Amino acid sequence: MTPKELEQSIRALLERPMADAELREQLELLAAAEFSFSGFTWLFGPDLYRRNRVLFRPFILSRFSTYMTLPKWKVEVIRWRGDKARILDAWLAEVDKNDDVDIFRRLYEWKLSERFDWRKRDARAKEIVADLQSRFHAAGSPLRRQTVLRKFDLWFNLDEAPACALYAVDPPAAGPYILRRLRTGWLSGAPKRVLWTRLLQLADQRKDESFRWKLYRRQIPIAEWTRECLALCDRMGDPAQLVQELERRHPEGSGINVADGFFQLIQRRGRDVFPYVVRHLRQVWGGWFGRGSYGKMADCARDQGWWDLWSALIRACSRSNEFNKEVLALLEDRDLPEKEVVGRLLMLAGVSREWNWAGFGLAAVHPLEERVALVFYERFPDLLRGPYRLHVQSHIWGQNYPKLLDRFIAAGDEELIDLLASRIVTRYGRWGNAQKLLADAEKLADYYAALKADEASFSRRAANVLGQVPAYSIRQYNQLVRENRLARLLFERSASSYLADPRSLADLVEAPEIHVMSLAYRALGLNDDRAREQASQHLSLLMGTLLRPMQRDTRTLAFGALANAASTPGTARLILERAKDALNLPDVRYPKERLLGLIGQLLHRWPELRGPREQPVIYERTA
């Protein structure tokens, strides 16, 4: 439909007499069919909200938009002006009266966007603050003030004067709100930090310690923080109490480098401040063109024999070239007792930095350069197989290890060969080290192909490789198997070989990478007596594939494995019951036609499982 035709259709539905539930169903169908539907929020939103806001509110929020998507990827902004402004102003007043926070915020932002663009953000913030203050002071109870703050939980920066005014009226409600509106966010960084002394004094007067120190940590300038910490070091003798006070004052925010402050602290108090310093090494950085105060800290730790601090600094704060330099120096040091060398190497091993969010995390590890890894393997091969295996990672934008791989193969070191293979098997493309890694893949493909004379041995080794492939490391599977001969061998040309070792196949079923898991399902779905026997052994794992979230192609392969697992009427009945439950799932991408095929196979193979309505019916033409 054209926008004009769509507007007429929406008006016709709104004017047609029908039950609210039926109207919502019709609107849902229209919204799903027309991508421009959300651009008419100004039309359907107010009408539906007045009609039955309890029923229609979720629909309004899900379809709320201030712009209209048009054909050919064009977008039209819906302006708050003219007749639309009159309609929307009335709706905003009604929403405000009902204290509907979510819709109020969206409408309020929409109205502001008509007069303030990003270049006028200061004027926009000024208007929001004026409205917020008048409403906050007029609210007659803590509950009303909380509601006002929730309505104005918008994107803008708060200055000290209005923050003090809000805090003076209701500290418990205003405190968390003020902290969310500070200018020391991730965009501002450390150089712009300014402490609001007036607000800090108000918090001190009210003995609001929690808010006081949160504000301090978010705003304290680094130079001023350093002076206060040094004064604490001079004033406090108890190390435990000193660390506690330092933690209370530790600055928060992004873009902060506390290396200079930490260097002065360890000069002043030495080991007394180690627990505090080591806990916050993520905020220690070197200079742009040198090592900066971080380098001074590392050199000081080395000179003082503080190897725990030295190793933590090198691991967490140094660049990869410095990390490799220190590791190589330890490996080539023949004067130092071997036990001491091993101890320092162990302290250097591991993740340097981590970033963790809900359901997602990243970790940075210093890779060993090939020349360092070769020296490492000759002197301490067990350490390379153990804690330093993290540091041997072939990557398209990082290190590659052709000579090290040749050394592993010559030594017959299966564990480390499999480790490198698990990284190389995921590499493809033309950028960075891709071509060098594909050359290593050719070498490894020859190595593993030679193992196929003994299928059990090949299955064990190949499963060990694939079981170490990290999750989400394969993105373009078709391109991978086309360009990477090792991937082609392990994923596409050896499915039946994995049946030779049941324990290896069990490892593949529980592998972290989804393509490896798909390979296991494909092997268990083969027309092979071994596949049927092993599929029945993994029935508990395979049953979960019917209901848990999974890619469509992977689930289809799992159906083949489930068909093989139905070796007795009892197991077939369990699979059949779960498969029928899966038919009711709302996932539109669920391969239900394939699921019906699985159900049909089970009913055909085990007729006694058929219900009254599943019996075959033969129709005969009457004479």
N, C-alpha and C positions, 0 to 999 in steps of 0.2 A: 504494500500500500504506500501511497504518497503520504507525507505528513498531514495534508488536508483531509484525505480519506480516513486516515487513522484517527484524527481528531473527531470526525463525524461518527466513527464507530464507537469511540469511547463515550461520547455524549449520548449516543443511542442506548448503550448498555446502562449508563447511569440513570437515564430517564425511564427505562423499561421497568414495569412493576414485576419484581421477582424477590424471592427470599434472599437474605444477605449471604447465606452460604452458597447459593447458586450463583449470585453475582460475583462473589470472589472466585469461584471456579472458572467462570467465563472470562474474567479479567486475567487470571493466571494463564489460561490458554492463549489469549490475545497477546499478553506480554511475552510469552515464550515464542510466539510466531513472528512478532514484529520487534526488531532491535531498536526502533525509534521510540518504543512505548515509554521508556523512562523519561524522555524529554517532555512528557505531558504531566509531570508531577504537579505542576500548578493547577491542572484541571481536575484530575481524579483525586489528588491528596485531600484537599479541603472537604470535598463532598463525602468521601468515604469516612473521613475522620469524624465528621458531624453525624453521619448515619449510624456508625457502630465502631467506635474507636478500639474497643477490645478485640473485635474480630479482625478488623482491617489494619490495625497498627503494624503487625509484622509484615504484611504485604507492602504497606507504604514505605517502611524502612528499607525493605529489600529492593524496592524499585525507585527509591528516591534518587533524583539526579538534577543537577543544575545545567545540564547541557543535553543536546539531542544528537544521537549518532545518525548520520545520513549515509546513503549509498556512496560508494567509491571512497570510503574512509574519510569522509568529511564530517566535521563536527560544528554544530551551531550552539552557541552559548545562549541560554535562556535568560533574558534580562529582567531585572526587577523594576519594571516601569510600565506605565500605562494601565490598561485594564488588568494585566497580570499583577501589577503592584497592588491594586485595590483588593484583589482576591487574596493575595498572599499576606497583606497586612492584616486582614481580618483573621486569617488562619493563624498567623503568628500570635495575635492577641489572645485567641482562644487557647492555643497551646500553652502560652505563658500563664494564663489563668489556671489551667489544669496542672501546671507544674510537670509537664511532659518533657523531661530534660533532654532526651535524645533528639526528638524532633525540633525542640526549641533551638538547640545548638546549630542544627543544620540550617534552619530557616534564618537564624540570626547571622550566621556566617554568610549566607546567600545575600542577605540584605546589605551587609557591609561591603561585599565584593562589588556592588554596584557603584560605590563611591570611592573605594580605596583599592588600588592595585598594589603590587609588591613595592613600588617606589614610595608609596605613602604609608608604609607600615607604622611609622612613628605616630602619624595622625590617627591611624586606625587604632593603635594601642591606647592613645589618649582618650578616644571616645569610649572604648570598652571600659577603661578604668573609671571614667566619670560615671557611666551607667552602673558599673559594679559597685562603686562606693555608695551611690545614692540608694540602691536597693539593699545593700548590706546593712547600712545604718538604719534603714526603715524597717528591716525585719525585726519582729518582736520576740523571737525565741531562738534558741540554738538550732532547732530543727529547721526553721525558716532560713537561717543564715547558711546552714549546710546546703539547703536546696539552691540558694542563690549562687554559692560557690560552684556547685555542680553544673548549673546552667552556664556559668561563665568559665568553664574549664576549656578555654580556647587557646589557640596558638598566639601568644604575644608575650612581650617582656614587661616585667613589673619593675618600677623604680622604687627607691627607698621610701620616699614620702608616703605614697599610697600604701605601701606594705606596712609601714608603721601605723597608719590609720586603721587598717584592717586588723592588725594584730592587737591594737589597743582595745578594740571592741570585743573580740572573741578569740583569745590565743589558741585554744584547742582546735578550733575549726580553721582559723586562718594560717596557722603554722605550716601544716603540710601543703596547703595551697600555695603559699609564698615560695616554698622550696621548689615547687614545680615550675615556677615562673621566673626563676633567677636568670640573669644574663650569663652566668658562667656555665653555659651548656656546652655541648660538644662542638658547636660552631665557633664559640668565642675563644676557647683555649686559655692557657695560663697567663699570657702577657696582659690580659685585660682584667684580671681579678682585682676587685676592690671590695674591701670589707665594709659592710654597713654597720658602722659603730653605733648609730642611734638605735637601730633595731636590736643590736646586741645588748645595749644597755637596758632596753625594755625587757628583754628576756631575762637578764640578770636580776632586774627588780622583781620580776614575778617568779624568780627561782625556777625557771623553765630550762633545766639543764639539758634535756634531750634536744630541744629545738635550738638552743644556744650553740651547742657543739656541732650540730648538723649544719647550721648556717656558717659557722666558723670554718669547717672543713671544706665547704663548697666555695668560699670566697677568699680565704686568707691568701695574700700575695706570697709567693715563694720566698722572697728575700726576708719578709717579716716573719714568716714561719721558721726560717733558718735561725734568725736571731733568738726567737722564743725558745727553740729547742736547745740551742747552745746555753742559754741561761738556765734551763732546766738541768742540763748536764752539770753545770757548776753548782747548782743549788741542792740537788737531790743525790743522796749517797746510796740508797737502796736500789740495786739494779732492777729488781722486779717492779718496784713502784715507778722507776724511771721509764721502763718500757711501757707500762700501763698509761702513763701520762703522754708519752710520745704517740701511742696508738690513738689516744683521744684527739690529738691535734693533727693527725696525718691528713694532708690535703687530698680532696677528691676531685675528679674531673679528668677529662682527656687532654692530651697534648702537654702533659706535665712531665718535666724532667727534674727529678730531685737528686741527681747524681752529686751536684756540688754540696748540697746540704748533707747528704749521707757521708760524703768524704770528710767534711768537717766534724761530723758526729763521731765517726770511728777514730779520727785523730784525737778527739777530746776524751772519749771514754772506752775505746777499744772493744774488747769482747762483751762488755756490759750491754751494748746496743745491738749485738749480732741478731738476736731473735727478732727484733723489730726490723732491722735493715733487710735481712734475708727474705722476710715475708713480703716485702714490697719492691723486690728487684725488677718487677715488670715496669716500674716507673723510672728506671735508670737507663739512660741512652748515652751513646757516644756522641761526639760532635759530628758536624757535617763533613769536615775535612780532617778529622783526627779522632783520637780516642776521648778527648775531653776529660771531665772529672771522673768518668767511669774508668779511664785508663789509670788515673792517679790512684783510684781505689784499688784496682787490681795489682798495681805495682807495690802499693803500700802493704797489701795483704801478703804478697809474695815475700817482701823484705822482712815482715814480722813473723813469717811462718804460719800465717792463718790460712791453712790450706782448705778448710771448709768454706770460708768466705771467698777465697780465690777461685775455687772450682765453681761455686755458685755464680760468681760474676762472669767467668769465662763461658759457662754453659748458657746462662740466661741473657747476657747483655752483649757479648762480643759478636762480631761478624764471622762468617764461616771461615774466611781465610785465617783469622787469628786463632779460631778454635783448632783448625788443622795444624797450624804452626805449633801450638802448645802440645797437642797430642804427639806430633812427630818428635818434638824435643824430648818428651818423656820416653818414647820408644827407642830413641838413639842414645839415651843416657845410660851408659854402662857402669858409671861410678855409683849411682844411687842403688841401694839394695832393691832387688826385684820385688819384694813384698811392698815396699814403699811406692814403687812405680805402679804396681797393680792397684794399690789403694787409691792413688790419685787419678788413675784412669777410670776407675769405677765411680769416683766422685764427679768426673766430667761427663759421664754417659747419661743419656736420657733426653726428655723433652725440654726444650729451652723456654718456650712460652706457650700458653694455652688461652683460647677464647671460647667460652661456653655460653650457649643460649638454650632456650627451651627446645629440646629435641634435636639440637644441632651443635656441633663443636668443631674447633680447629686446633691443631697442634703443630708447632714449628720445631723441626729437628735439624741440627747441623749435619749435612752430608759429609762423609769422608771423601777427600780427594783420592783418586786411584793410586797415586804413588804412596800416600799415607796408608791406605788400606792394604797395599801389598806388603809394606814393612810390618804393619800390624799383624797380618796373617802369618808372617814368618816367625814372629816372636811370641804372639799370644793368640793362637787360633781359637782357643776356647772362649776368650773374651769376645772375639768377633762373632762367634756363633751365639753368644749369650747377650749381654747387655748392649753390645755395639751393633747388633743386627739391625737395629733401628736406623743406624747411621749409614747403612749400605743400601741406598735406594736409587735404582736407575730411573731417571726421569727425563722427559722430553726437554724440559727447560733447565735441568740440573746436571748431575753427574751421569756418566755411563762408564762401564767397567769392562771393556773387552779383554784387557790383559789379566785382570783379576778373575774373570770367568774362565780363561784358559788355564790359569793356575788352579782353580777349583776342580776343573775337569781332569787335569793332570794328576791331582792329588786324590781324585775319587771322592771328594767331599760332598756327599749326597745332600746333606742338610743345607749347605750354602748354595749349591747349584740350584736346588729347588726354590730357595729364597729369591735369588736373582731371576729365575724363570717366572716366578709369580708376579714380578713387576714388569718384566719384558713382555709377557703374554698379553698385556693390556695396551701395548703401544702401537700406534699407527700414525699416518699422516706424513707431511712433508716439512714441517717446521722444526726448528731447534735441532735436537739430537735424534729426530725420528728415524732418519735413514741409518744412522749408526746402530740404533737399537734394533731396527729390523734386520740388520746384518747379524747381530747377536742372536736374534730369533731364529735365523736360518741355521746357525751353529747349534742352537739348543734343539731345534726340530730334528736334526740329524742324530743328536745324542739320544733323545727320547724315542725316536723311531727304531733305533737299534735295540731298545729294551722290549719291543713288542714280541720278540721271540718267546718271551715268558710273560704271558698276559697278566698273571697275578702280580709279578714284579712291576710291570708297566702300570697296572691299575693303582698299586700302592703309591708309586712315585708321582704319577699324574694327579692323583687325588690330593697328595700332599702339596703340589704346586697350586692347584685350583682352590684348595681350602684356605690358602694364604692370600688370595686375591682380595683386596679391600672392597667393602661395599661401595656401590655407586661409582666404581672406577671404569666401568665399560659403558660408553654412551652410544657410539655408532657401531653396533654389533656387526652389521653386514659389511661395512668398510673394514672393520678389524679382521674378520676371517678372510676377506679378500686380499688384504695386504700383508698380514702377519702369518707366516707359515706355521709357527708354533701354535698360535691360536687355532688355526685351521685343523691341525693335527689333534689337539686336545679336545676341542669343542665339537668338531663336525665329523671326524673320521675315526673315532674310537669309542662310540657310545656302547657298543656291545662288549668292548674289552673291560669296562668297569664292572661288569657282572662277575668277573673272575675273582674278585675279592670283596665279599660282603661288607667288611668293616670300612673299606675305602668308599664304597657307595654310600654307606651310612653317613660318612663325613660330608659327602657332596650334598646329600639331602638337607643337611643343617648348615650349609655354607653361608657366609654373609652376603655374597654377591648373587643377585637374582639370576644372572645368566648361568652361573654354575649350578644353582638350584634347578633351573630349567633343564640343564643337561642331565641331572640325576632323574628327573621325572621322565625325560625321554628314554633313558636307559631302562627304567622300571616299566615303561609301557611297551617295550619291544615284544614281539611274538617269540618268546623264548621261555623255556621252562624255568631257567634260572631267574628271569625277570619276575615271573609269577610267584616263585617262592620268596624272593626278597621283598617284593611289593607287599605280600601278606605280613612279612615281619615288620614292615614300616607303616602298618595300617594307621596307628595312632597319629603319626605325623601327616600322613596323606589325608586323613579325615579333615584336618584343619584347613586344607586348601579349598574346601567347598564354601566356607563361610568367611574366612579372613580376607582383608583387602589384598588384591594381587593383580598383576597385569593380565590382560585377557589371554595373550598367547601362552603365558606360563601356566595359567589355570587350565587351558585346553590340554596341554601336555600332561598335567596332573590327572585329568580325567582318564587318560589312557592307563596311567599307573593304577588308578583306583579300579578300573575294569579288571586289571590283572590281579589286584589284591583280593577280589571277590572269589576266593577259592572254595568257600563252603557256604551253605545256606545261611549260617549265622552271620558271617562277615558281610555277605551280600545284603542281608536284611538291614544291618547297621548303616552300610553305605547308602542303601535305598532311602532309608528314613531321613538321613542328613541331606541327601540330594533333593528330596521333596521339600525340605525346609528351605533350601537355597533357592527354590523357584519363587519364593515370596520376597526375596531381597529386592530393594528398590533401585539397585545399581543398573543404570541403563547400558553400561558397557559390559555387563556380565554376559558371557556366552551361553545364554539359556538354550539356544538351539542345540549346542553341543552337549549341554547338560541333559536335555531330553534324549539325546542319542545314548548317553550313558545309562539313563534310566531304562530305555528300551532294551539295551544289551543285557542288563541285569534281569529284566522280566522275561526276556526270551530264553536266557540261560537257566533261570530258576523259575519255572512256571508256578510253583507253589507259593511264590511271593505275590502273585497277582491278586488284586482286589476284585470285587464284583464288577466294577466298571472298567477293569483293565483286561477282561477276558476278550479274546478275539470274537468278533461277530461276523457271521457269513450271511449275506443277503441272497436270497434265491428268487428269481423271477417267477411269478405265478403263471400257471398255464392259461 
